[in-house]
């Protein structure tokens, strides 16, 4: 069965994701990009990792903070605090196309620097696919919409 990200098989895709995590845990030079990798992977596999509206918000807004606000830790903490509360959210409709770069492309990296560059390129590709959700793309101007402090 083809994977939602475009790879020929869901099993192979999941295997590559696990291999990337092993690489990160084995060498801390790879780990600094872990959160962004998880968000990119989750956003390309919403049927598994974004079942609820809350998980959708966590991954999309988390990626937005990383991509648009240089991974601002103040915003990340605010997002985590907001997500820990009881929220009634409506999950938007899911995309059908999640970008052309996948975990398979990331796993071609030969060094930690290249890996970071590949993950960033992948994340930008996925982030661009989610541009139809503009409310998440303009965090500081609309932060009250997701209850993040200004």
C-alpha positions in Angstrom: 0.0 0.0 0.0 1.5 3.4 -1.0 2.3 5.8 1.8 0.5 9.2 2.1 3.8 11.0 1.5 4.2 9.4 -1.9 6.7 6.6 -1.1 5.7 3.2 -2.5 5.1 1.6 0.9 3.9 2.8 4.3 6.1 0.1 6.0 9.3 1.3 4.2 8.5 4.9 5.1 8.0 4.0 8.8 11.2 2.0 8.7 13.1 5.0 7.4 11.6 7.2 10.1 12.8 4.8 12.8 16.2 4.6 11.2 16.4 8.4 11.3 15.6 8.4 15.0 18.3 5.8 15.7 20.8 8.0 13.9 19.8 11.0 16.0 20.0 9.1 19.3 23.3 7.5 18.3 25.0 10.9 17.5 23.9 14.1 19.2 25.0 16.1 16.2 21.9 14.8 14.4 19.5 15.4 17.4 19.2 19.2 17.2 16.8 18.9 14.3 14.7 16.1 15.8 11.6 18.1 16.7 11.4 19.6 13.2 11.8 16.2 11.7 9.0 14.8 13.8 6.7 17.6 12.8 7.5 17.3 9.1 6.9 13.5 9.2 3.7 13.9 11.2 2.4 16.5 8.8 3.0 14.2 5.9 1.3 11.3 7.7 -1.8 13.0 9.2 -3.9 9.8 9.2 -1.5 8.4 11.8 0.0 11.3 13.7 -2.7 14.0 13.5 -5.8 12.1 14.3 -7.1 14.8 16.7 -7.4 18.5 16.2 -5.0 19.0 19.1 -2.3 16.9 17.5 -2.9 18.7 14.2 -2.3 22.1 16.0 0.7 20.7 17.9 2.6 19.7 14.7 1.5 22.5 12.5 2.0 25.3 15.0 5.2 23.7 16.2 6.6 23.7 12.7 5.4 27.3 12.2 7.4 28.3 15.3 10.5 26.5 13.9 10.2 27.8 10.4 9.0 31.3 10.9 10.3 32.2 14.4 13.7 30.5 14.5 12.3 27.8 16.9 11.7 30.5 19.6 11.6 28.6 22.8 9.3 31.1 24.5 6.7 30.3 21.8 7.3 26.6 22.1 6.7 26.7 25.8 3.6 28.7 25.3 2.4 26.2 22.7 3.1 23.3 25.1 1.3 25.0 27.9 -1.7 25.8 25.7 -1.8 22.2 24.4 -1.8 20.8 28.0 -5.1 22.6 28.7 -8.5 21.4 27.9 -9.3 22.6 24.4 -12.3 22.1 22.1 -10.8 22.5 18.6 -12.2 21.7 15.2 -9.9 19.8 13.0 -9.6 21.4 9.5 -9.9 19.2 6.4 -6.7 17.2 5.6 -4.5 17.9 2.6 -4.1 15.4 -0.2 -0.6 16.5 -1.2 2.2 17.0 1.4 5.2 18.1 -0.6 7.6 16.3 -2.9 10.4 15.7 -0.3 10.2 12.8 2.0 12.1 11.0 4.8 13.7 9.0 2.0 15.5 12.1 0.8 16.6 13.0 4.3 18.1 9.6 4.8 20.5 10.2 1.9 22.5 12.6 4.1 26.1 11.7 4.6 26.9 14.0 7.6 25.1 15.7 10.5 25.4 19.1 8.6 23.9 17.6 5.5 21.2 15.9 7.5 20.2 19.2 9.1 20.1 20.9 5.7 18.0 18.0 4.3 15.5 18.2 7.2 15.2 21.9 6.8 14.6 21.6 3.1 12.0 18.9 3.7 10.3 21.0 6.4 10.1 24.0 4.1 8.5 21.8 1.4 5.9 20.4 3.9 5.4 23.9 5.4 4.7 25.3 1.9 2.1 22.5 1.3 0.2 23.6 4.4 0.1 27.3 3.3 -3.6 26.9 2.8 -3.9 27.3 6.6 -3.0 31.0 6.8 -4.1 31.5 10.4 -1.2 29.3 11.5 1.2 31.1 9.2 1.0 34.4 11.0 1.5 33.6 14.6 2.6 36.9 16.2 -0.2 38.9 14.5 -2.9 36.4 15.4 -1.3 34.7 18.5 -4.5 35.3 20.5 -6.3 33.0 18.1 -4.2 30.1 19.5 -3.9 31.6 23.0 -0.1 32.2 22.8 1.1 35.2 24.8 2.3 38.2 22.7 
